[in-house]
Amino acid sequence: MGARFGHLVHAMLVLVAAAAVAFLSTRYATVADWSRERSASLGAESVAMLKTLDAPVEVVCYARRQGELRAIVAGFVERYRRVKPDLTLRFVDPDEDPGAMRAAGINVDGEMELRYKARSERLKVLGEAEFSNALLRLSRARERIVAFLEGEGERQPLGKANADLGQFAAVLAERGLRAVPLPLANTGKVPDNTDLVVVANPRVAVPDAVAAELVDYLARGGALLWLVEPDEKSGLDGLAQALGLRVLPGTLVDGSGQAFGLGDPSFVAVTQYPPHAITRDFALTTLFPQAAALARLADARWDVRPILRSSAQSWNETGAIPKAGDSADTIRQDGEAGEIPGPLDLGFALTRVSPRPDRKEQRAVVIGDGDFLSNSFLGNGGNRDFGQRVFDWLLGDDAQIAVADRAAPDRTLDFTPAQLAALGAAFLVALPLLLAGSGAWIAWRRRRR
């Protein structure tokens, strides 16, 4: 009797202990990363960045309920929440209100919006480098002033017309950048607190005084983004000379666009980018409708680097542009004067030693198209993401967290053709013969008994 009672007490104690452990596991969690190179945890750089954030972070993921995408995103974000408990994740199903999602520019299942201190930034790629760098940019507190030249029919930064830049200006505002008009014809001078001047496709030639002030602003060390259109009579030849660039005549035509479903050859799709800080790890396709090709001058006083380039099937068409729907056989260069076969550059990033004592480097970007940031085309492919990268670089916000590759080094097996042939023969011939032979031997042994 005593032994049975002791066994009963022991069993009850074991059950109580198990229940206590189960209860405590719901209140406390311990996570250990035993993977090689700790590849299942955040890098030290990301952890250090998270510890500098002194306010909550909200992550909104626009992902459908079907499939495993939500679980993948939740598992990824959980790595950040372990370090920063006030980082929250919320899911929104884009199918519940597709109209609102389109109006908000959401076109990728799984796209995320990171919100921090009344600022936000969106991500289309799930990765530690992208996620950590987005938080790093949001943590920079100082408001930046971006002045858009106005007065000569330029694209309006707050306009709602198809050709205006209102939607992109809203993106800038979410990221702590304030777009303001710059009526140089009235003010005569770029204000000293301006961080960046944008010249977005004047429809008529700017006054000589305005052109001279833009050149002088550049000489003083100011940052500049100049959006150019084909055969644009902007009166800014002096600015092009100061930058060491030339706008080639005609409209850039690219016959390779048909591979991407583009019926209009004057719409240039860019999928591969020259190496530069702006294009580093950028894998999205960008679309440039009716762009102008650019060329460097031999005596440029800048370090001029291409950031956008058309394909080998392109040229600057100085005559009639091929019609939409023309076959690949008819989209070809006709050899008119001034036409140059591709690949051609349609975007340059320029740097030089800054004449300002408070800065080390002066930066400028010239792109042969303004439509890609317009309200009509901003949502195409990676246009918005590329525009954000250009502004980040121009404003010096391109400092990024370097995330080392911590994946296991032995994830692949390298075989020579002879080794692969031997391995295939072993599995397809030798192993079946061995199994058949062993079966026959066992059957023969049983018959002898």
C-alpha positions as CSV (number, residue, x, y, z in Angstrom):
1,M,0.0,0.0,0.0
2,G,2.8,2.4,0.9
3,A,4.6,1.7,-2.3
4,R,1.5,2.3,-4.4
5,F,0.9,5.6,-2.6
6,G,4.5,6.7,-3.2
7,H,4.1,5.9,-6.9
8,L,0.9,7.9,-7.0
9,V,2.5,10.9,-5.3
10,H,5.5,10.7,-7.7
11,A,3.2,10.6,-10.7
12,M,1.2,13.6,-9.4
13,L,4.5,15.6,-8.8
14,V,5.6,14.8,-12.3
15,L,2.2,16.0,-13.7
16,V,2.4,19.2,-11.6
17,A,6.0,19.9,-12.7
18,A,5.0,19.4,-16.4
19,A,2.0,21.7,-16.0
20,A,4.2,24.3,-14.3
21,V,6.8,24.1,-17.2
22,A,4.0,24.4,-19.7
23,F,2.6,27.5,-18.0
24,L,5.9,29.2,-17.7
25,S,6.6,28.5,-21.4
26,T,3.6,30.7,-22.2
27,R,5.0,33.5,-20.2
28,Y,8.7,33.3,-20.9
29,A,10.6,32.3,-24.1
30,T,14.2,31.4,-24.7
31,V,15.5,31.4,-28.2
32,A,18.9,29.9,-29.2
33,D,20.4,30.1,-32.6
34,W,22.6,27.0,-33.2
35,S,22.8,27.5,-36.9
36,R,26.3,27.9,-38.5
37,E,27.4,31.5,-38.5
38,R,24.2,32.3,-36.6
39,S,22.4,32.8,-39.9
40,A,19.0,32.6,-38.3
41,S,19.6,35.7,-36.2
42,L,20.1,39.4,-37.0
43,G,23.6,40.6,-37.6
44,A,25.4,42.8,-35.1
45,E,25.0,45.9,-37.3
46,S,21.2,45.5,-37.3
47,V,21.0,44.9,-33.6
48,A,23.1,48.1,-32.9
49,M,20.8,50.1,-35.2
50,L,17.6,48.8,-33.5
51,K,19.0,49.9,-30.1
52,T,19.2,53.5,-31.4
53,L,15.5,53.7,-32.1
54,D,13.7,55.4,-29.2
55,A,10.1,55.1,-30.5
56,P,7.8,52.2,-31.5
57,V,8.0,50.8,-35.0
58,E,4.9,49.5,-36.8
59,V,5.2,47.2,-39.8
60,V,2.2,46.8,-42.0
61,C,2.3,44.0,-44.5
62,Y,-0.1,43.9,-47.5
63,A,-0.3,40.1,-48.0
64,R,-3.2,37.8,-48.9
65,R,-4.5,35.3,-46.4
66,Q,-3.9,32.4,-48.8
67,G,-0.5,30.7,-49.0
68,E,2.5,30.8,-46.6
69,L,3.7,34.4,-47.3
70,R,2.2,35.7,-44.0
71,A,4.0,33.1,-42.0
72,I,7.3,33.8,-43.7
73,V,7.0,37.5,-43.1
74,A,6.0,37.0,-39.5
75,G,9.0,34.7,-38.9
76,F,11.3,37.3,-40.4
77,V,9.9,40.2,-38.4
78,E,10.1,38.2,-35.2
79,R,13.9,38.4,-35.4
80,Y,13.6,42.2,-35.1
81,R,10.9,42.0,-32.4
82,R,13.2,39.9,-30.1
83,V,15.6,42.9,-30.1
84,K,12.9,45.6,-30.1
85,P,9.8,44.4,-28.3
86,D,7.8,47.6,-29.3
87,L,8.1,46.6,-33.0
88,T,4.7,45.4,-34.1
89,L,3.4,43.7,-37.2
90,R,0.0,44.0,-38.8
91,F,-1.4,42.3,-41.9
92,V,-3.8,43.8,-44.4
93,D,-5.4,41.7,-47.1
94,P,-5.2,43.6,-50.4
95,D,-8.1,41.6,-51.8
96,E,-10.5,43.2,-49.2
97,D,-10.2,46.6,-50.8
98,P,-8.3,46.4,-54.1
99,G,-9.3,49.9,-55.1
100,A,-7.7,51.4,-52.0
101,M,-4.6,49.3,-52.5
102,R,-4.2,50.6,-56.0
103,A,-4.7,54.1,-54.9
104,A,-2.0,53.6,-52.3
105,G,0.4,52.2,-54.9
106,I,0.4,48.7,-53.5
107,N,1.1,46.3,-56.4
108,V,3.2,43.5,-54.9
109,D,1.8,40.8,-52.7
110,G,3.8,40.9,-49.4
111,E,4.8,44.6,-49.8
112,M,5.6,46.1,-46.4
113,E,5.3,49.6,-45.0
114,L,7.5,50.6,-42.1
115,R,6.3,53.4,-39.8
116,Y,8.4,55.3,-37.3
117,K,7.8,58.8,-35.8
118,A,5.2,59.9,-38.3
119,R,7.4,58.7,-41.2
120,S,7.1,55.7,-43.4
121,E,8.9,53.8,-46.1
122,R,7.9,50.8,-48.2
123,L,9.7,47.7,-49.1
124,K,9.1,45.2,-51.8
125,V,12.0,42.9,-51.0
126,L,12.2,40.8,-47.8
127,G,15.7,40.8,-46.6
128,E,17.8,41.9,-43.6
129,A,19.8,44.5,-45.5
130,E,16.7,46.1,-47.0
131,F,14.7,46.1,-43.8
132,S,17.5,47.4,-41.6
133,N,18.5,50.1,-44.0
134,A,14.9,51.3,-44.3
135,L,14.8,51.7,-40.5
136,L,18.1,53.5,-40.6
137,R,16.8,56.0,-43.1
138,L,13.7,56.6,-41.0
139,S,15.7,57.2,-37.9
140,R,17.4,60.3,-39.4
141,A,15.6,63.1,-37.9
142,R,16.5,66.3,-39.8
143,E,13.9,67.5,-42.3
144,R,15.3,68.0,-45.8
145,I,14.2,70.8,-48.2
146,V,13.8,69.8,-51.8
147,A,13.2,72.8,-54.0
148,F,11.5,72.2,-57.4
149,L,12.1,74.9,-60.1
150,E,8.8,76.5,-61.2
151,G,7.7,79.3,-63.5
152,E,8.5,77.8,-66.9
153,G,5.9,75.0,-67.1
154,E,7.9,72.4,-65.1
155,R,6.3,69.4,-63.6
156,Q,4.5,70.4,-60.4
157,P,5.7,68.6,-57.2
158,L,2.2,68.9,-55.6
159,G,0.2,68.7,-58.8
160,K,-2.4,65.9,-59.6
161,A,-2.1,66.0,-63.4
162,N,-0.8,62.9,-65.1
163,A,2.6,64.6,-65.9
164,D,3.0,66.1,-62.4
165,L,5.0,64.6,-59.5
166,G,2.4,64.9,-56.7
167,Q,2.4,61.2,-55.8
168,F,6.2,61.0,-55.6
169,A,6.2,64.2,-53.5
170,A,3.9,62.5,-51.1
171,V,6.4,59.6,-50.9
172,L,9.1,62.1,-50.2
173,A,7.0,63.7,-47.4
174,E,6.5,60.3,-45.8
175,R,10.3,60.0,-45.6
176,G,11.0,63.4,-44.1
177,L,11.6,65.4,-47.2
178,R,9.6,68.6,-47.8
179,A,9.0,69.6,-51.5
180,V,8.8,73.3,-52.0
181,P,8.4,75.5,-55.1
182,L,11.4,77.5,-56.3
183,P,10.3,80.5,-58.4
184,L,13.8,81.6,-59.3
185,A,12.5,84.2,-61.8
186,N,11.1,86.1,-58.8
187,T,13.5,85.3,-56.0
188,G,16.7,85.4,-58.1
189,K,18.6,83.1,-55.7
190,V,18.4,79.5,-54.3
191,P,17.8,79.8,-50.6
192,D,20.7,78.7,-48.4
193,N,18.7,76.1,-46.5
194,T,17.9,74.2,-49.7
195,D,19.3,70.6,-49.6
196,L,18.5,69.7,-53.2
197,V,17.2,71.5,-56.4
198,V,15.2,69.6,-58.9
199,V,14.8,70.9,-62.5
200,A,11.9,68.8,-63.9
201,N,11.4,69.5,-67.6
202,P,10.8,73.2,-68.3
203,R,8.4,73.5,-71.3
204,V,9.9,76.8,-72.4
205,A,13.4,78.2,-72.2
206,V,14.1,79.5,-68.7
207,P,15.2,83.2,-68.5
208,D,19.0,83.8,-68.7
209,A,19.1,85.0,-65.1
210,V,17.5,81.7,-63.9
211,A,19.9,79.6,-66.0
212,A,22.9,81.6,-64.7
213,E,21.7,81.2,-61.0
214,L,21.4,77.4,-61.5
215,V,25.0,77.3,-62.8
216,D,26.1,79.5,-59.9
217,Y,24.2,77.3,-57.4
218,L,26.1,74.3,-58.9
219,A,29.4,76.2,-58.6
220,R,28.6,76.9,-54.9
221,G,28.4,73.2,-54.2
222,G,24.7,72.6,-54.4
223,A,23.1,69.2,-55.1
224,L,21.1,69.0,-58.3
225,L,18.6,66.6,-60.0
226,W,18.0,67.5,-63.6
227,L,15.2,65.6,-65.5
228,V,15.6,66.1,-69.3
229,E,13.2,65.3,-72.2
230,P,14.0,64.6,-75.8
231,D,14.8,67.8,-77.9
232,E,13.9,69.9,-74.9
233,K,14.4,73.7,-75.5
234,S,15.0,74.6,-71.9
235,G,17.8,77.2,-72.4
236,L,20.0,75.2,-70.0
237,D,22.9,74.6,-72.3
238,G,25.2,76.4,-69.9
239,L,24.1,74.0,-67.1
240,A,24.9,71.0,-69.3
241,Q,28.3,72.4,-70.1
242,A,29.0,73.0,-66.4
243,L,28.1,69.3,-65.8
244,G,30.2,68.1,-68.7
245,L,27.3,66.4,-70.4
246,R,25.5,66.6,-73.7
247,V,21.9,65.6,-74.5
248,L,21.9,63.6,-77.7
249,P,19.3,64.6,-80.4
250,G,16.1,62.6,-80.9
251,T,14.2,60.1,-78.8
252,L,15.7,56.9,-77.4
253,V,14.2,53.8,-79.1
254,D,14.8,50.3,-77.8
255,G,13.6,47.2,-79.8
256,S,14.3,44.9,-76.8
257,G,11.1,46.1,-75.1
258,Q,8.9,43.6,-76.9
259,A,10.5,40.8,-74.8
260,F,8.8,42.5,-71.8
261,G,5.5,43.0,-73.5
262,L,6.0,46.6,-74.5
263,G,4.3,47.5,-77.8
264,D,5.8,51.0,-78.0
265,P,9.5,51.0,-78.8
266,S,9.9,54.5,-77.4
267,F,9.3,53.0,-73.9
268,V,12.6,51.9,-72.6
269,A,12.6,49.1,-70.0
270,V,15.8,48.8,-68.0
271,T,16.6,45.5,-66.2
272,Q,20.3,45.7,-65.7
273,Y,22.2,48.6,-64.2
274,P,25.8,49.8,-64.3
275,P,27.5,49.4,-61.0
276,H,27.0,52.4,-58.7
277,A,25.9,53.2,-55.1
278,I,22.4,54.0,-56.4
279,T,22.0,50.8,-58.3
280,R,23.7,48.4,-55.8
281,D,21.6,45.3,-55.3
282,F,18.7,46.9,-57.3
283,A,16.9,44.1,-59.2
284,L,13.6,45.7,-60.2
285,T,12.7,46.7,-63.8
286,T,12.2,50.4,-64.5
287,L,10.3,52.0,-67.3
288,F,11.2,55.2,-69.1
289,P,8.7,56.5,-71.7
290,Q,10.2,58.6,-74.5
291,A,13.6,59.2,-73.0
292,A,16.6,61.2,-74.2
293,A,20.1,59.7,-74.4
294,L,23.0,61.4,-72.8
295,A,26.7,61.6,-73.5
296,R,29.8,62.7,-71.5
297,L,32.0,65.5,-72.7
298,A,35.7,64.8,-72.8
299,D,36.6,67.8,-70.6
300,A,34.1,67.1,-67.8
301,R,35.4,68.3,-64.4
302,W,33.2,65.7,-62.6
303,D,33.5,62.0,-62.0
304,V,30.6,61.0,-64.3
305,R,29.2,57.5,-63.8
306,P,26.3,55.9,-65.7
307,I,23.4,54.6,-63.7
308,L,20.9,53.8,-66.5
309,R,21.7,52.2,-69.9
310,S,19.6,51.0,-72.8
311,S,20.1,47.7,-74.6
312,A,22.2,47.0,-77.7
313,Q,19.0,47.1,-79.8
314,S,18.6,50.8,-79.0
315,W,19.5,54.1,-80.7
316,N,18.5,57.8,-80.6
317,E,15.9,58.1,-83.3
318,T,16.1,61.6,-84.8
319,G,13.3,61.0,-87.4
320,A,10.0,59.3,-87.1
321,I,9.6,57.1,-84.1
322,P,8.6,53.5,-84.9
323,K,4.9,53.0,-84.1
324,A,3.5,50.9,-81.3
325,G,2.9,47.3,-82.4
326,D,5.6,47.3,-85.1
327,S,7.4,43.9,-85.3
328,A,11.0,43.5,-84.2
329,D,12.0,43.3,-87.8
330,T,10.7,46.8,-88.5
331,I,12.1,48.4,-85.4
332,R,15.6,49.1,-86.6
333,Q,17.9,52.1,-87.0
334,D,17.5,53.8,-90.4
335,G,20.9,55.6,-90.3
336,E,19.7,59.2,-90.2
337,A,22.3,61.8,-89.3
338,G,23.1,62.1,-85.6
339,E,21.8,58.6,-84.7
340,I,24.1,56.5,-82.6
341,P,23.6,52.7,-82.0
342,G,23.2,51.5,-78.5
343,P,23.7,50.7,-75.8
344,L,23.2,54.4,-74.8
345,D,23.2,56.0,-71.4
346,L,20.1,57.8,-70.2
347,G,21.2,58.5,-66.6
348,F,24.4,59.8,-65.0
349,A,25.5,60.3,-61.4
350,L,28.2,63.0,-61.0
351,T,30.5,63.7,-58.1
352,R,33.4,66.0,-57.4
353,V,35.1,67.5,-54.4
354,S,32.7,70.0,-52.8
355,P,33.6,73.7,-52.8
356,R,31.7,74.0,-49.5
357,P,33.9,73.6,-46.4
358,D,31.1,71.7,-44.6
359,R,30.9,68.9,-47.2
360,K,33.4,66.5,-48.7
361,E,31.6,65.6,-51.9
362,Q,29.2,67.4,-54.3
363,R,26.6,65.3,-56.1
364,A,24.3,65.6,-59.1
365,V,22.1,63.3,-61.2
366,V,20.9,63.9,-64.7
367,I,18.2,61.5,-66.2
368,G,16.9,61.7,-69.7
369,D,13.3,61.3,-68.7
370,G,10.9,62.9,-66.2
371,D,7.9,60.7,-67.0
372,F,9.1,57.8,-64.9
373,L,8.4,59.8,-61.7
374,S,5.2,61.3,-62.9
375,N,1.7,60.4,-61.5
376,S,1.1,58.3,-64.7
377,F,4.1,56.0,-64.5
378,L,5.3,56.1,-60.9
379,G,3.7,52.7,-60.1
380,N,5.3,50.9,-63.0
381,G,7.9,48.3,-61.9
382,G,10.6,49.8,-59.7
383,N,10.2,53.4,-60.8
384,R,9.3,54.6,-57.3
385,D,12.0,52.6,-55.6
386,F,14.6,53.8,-58.1
387,G,13.5,57.4,-57.6
388,Q,13.9,57.0,-53.8
389,R,17.4,55.7,-54.3
390,V,18.3,58.7,-56.4
391,F,17.1,61.1,-53.8
392,D,18.7,59.2,-51.0
393,W,22.1,59.4,-52.8
394,L,21.8,63.0,-53.7
395,L,20.9,63.9,-50.1
396,G,23.7,61.8,-48.6
397,D,21.3,59.3,-47.1
398,D,22.9,56.4,-48.9
399,A,25.0,55.2,-45.9
400,Q,23.8,51.6,-45.5
401,I,24.1,48.8,-43.0
402,A,26.4,46.1,-44.5
403,V,24.9,42.7,-43.8
404,A,27.5,40.0,-44.2
405,D,26.6,36.7,-45.9
406,R,26.3,34.4,-42.9
407,A,24.9,31.4,-44.8
408,A,26.6,28.0,-44.5
409,P,29.5,27.7,-46.9
410,D,28.7,24.0,-47.7
411,R,25.2,24.4,-49.3
412,T,26.3,23.2,-52.7
413,L,28.1,20.2,-54.1
414,D,30.4,20.7,-57.1
415,F,30.9,17.7,-59.4
416,T,32.8,17.3,-62.6
417,P,30.9,15.9,-65.6
418,A,32.7,12.6,-65.1
419,Q,31.7,12.4,-61.4
420,L,28.1,13.2,-62.2
421,A,28.1,10.5,-64.8
422,A,29.5,8.0,-62.3
423,L,27.0,9.0,-59.7
424,G,24.1,8.6,-62.2
425,A,25.3,5.2,-63.2
426,A,25.6,4.1,-59.6
427,F,22.0,5.1,-58.8
428,L,20.4,4.1,-62.1
429,V,22.4,0.9,-62.9
430,A,24.5,-0.4,-60.1
431,L,22.0,0.1,-57.2
432,P,19.1,-1.6,-59.0
433,L,21.4,-4.5,-60.0
434,L,22.6,-4.8,-56.4
435,L,19.0,-4.9,-55.1
436,A,18.0,-7.4,-57.7
437,G,21.0,-9.6,-57.0
438,S,20.4,-9.5,-53.2
439,G,16.8,-10.4,-53.7
440,A,17.7,-13.4,-55.9
441,W,20.3,-14.5,-53.4
442,I,17.8,-14.4,-50.5
443,A,15.3,-16.3,-52.6
444,W,17.9,-19.0,-53.5
445,R,18.8,-19.4,-49.8
446,R,15.2,-19.9,-48.8
447,R,14.6,-22.5,-51.4
448,R,17.6,-24.5,-50.1
449,R,16.2,-24.7,-46.6
